[in-house]
Amino acid sequence: MATEKEIVVSGIRPTGYLHLGNYFGAIRNYIRMQEDFNCYFFVADWHSLTTHPDPKDLPGNVMRVLAENIASGLDPEKVTLYVQSDIPEISELYLLMNMLAYVGELEKVPTFKDKVRLQPENVNAGLLTYPVLMSVDILIQRAVKVPVGKDQGQHLEMARNFAQRFNHRYGDLFPEPVAFNYGDNLVRVQSLDGKGKMSKSENEMATLYLSDEDDKIRQKLKKAKTDSGSGVPGEPMPESVQNLIELMKLVSTPDTVQFFEDAYNNGSIRYGDMKTQLGEDMVKFIAPIREKAKDLQQDTAYLREIMKAGAEKARANAAQTLHQAKKLIGINYY
Ligand code: TYM
């Protein structure tokens, strides 16, 4: 008997240009998972509304996220690729799940606290219930694995809590999903200025985007921070150098990484050379994705077709879960 493939869900907000963090935290896993799992990948446009994007930008951003995912290697024939707002079942289950989410626990979520600090003028209720909506994205497809970067680990813990709470109160429905990464740990790609993680909206020069032109990539890496360190063999590597080595591990050959690690350890490292090499390897990695994404973005008819086909499949699966959830809750009158 053929065993059913495990279900996988993950989403990306259309809040700006995709960057290396998105690629290595999430998309790289998507590409491998599409072979072995039943994958649902989506553009989280409702989630992006918590930060009030300009309505003029939203359609283009949604299309670009789709194009960049496909350009990175996602095959729309193998995975279900859709836009969150095309699945109204999500909003209904979100309403139901909000009844099981406590304001106290939501106020304690670190990403909520960060947003309160970053945008004190816009602490909307959508921000508070963000983890509920995210949990529903996952639970409604009955996913068991969720490929995400390290920054989303806490949200996955909440998704498990909500699943348990629902199952306990109303009866077994949801599997408990786990954050997933090939390799041991969830990934966090640091920004080039050494100040926190790479992110869509923060310091542009410290972020490498999948849409960056070759010269821009070289220029950004040239400006990347490198503390010189003590230069004494055996001394621990400063974080900024470690950071560049980590980037090298993502895009350069193992020999290249080894060469610069050895050079650091024996005190002969030349940071200029290291950054030039990393720049060239990064260009080789990003350029084909950028060019393919550019072409795909021109073909809006094709992208719309994919969105539509994906929505149909994602809705059908979501509708089944919603139906069962309502029955278990007692919304079952006809
Ligand atoms: P978002 O749009 O911020 O990021 C999309 C994916 O990229 C990962 N990521 C990173 N990984 C490593 N290093 C970084 N510097 C880095 N920056 C971003 C994120 O971890 C994520 O996997 N809440 C989610 C969107 C979402 C979602 C979901 C994800 C909504 N519903 C359901 C999974 C399942 C978010 O804001 O991702």
Boltz pocket constraint, residues with backbone or C-beta under 6 A from the ligand:
constraints:
  - pocket:
      binder: B
      contacts: [[A, 9], [A, 10], [A, 11], [A, 12], [A, 13], [A, 14], [A, 20], [A, 21], [A, 22], [A, 23], [A, 24], [A, 25], [A, 26], [A, 44], [A, 47], [A, 133], [A, 134], [A, 135], [A, 137], [A, 138], [A, 146], [A, 147], [A, 148], [A, 149], [A, 150], [A, 151], [A, 152], [A, 187], [A, 188], [A, 189], [A, 190], [A, 197], [A, 198], [A, 199]]
      max_distance: 6.0
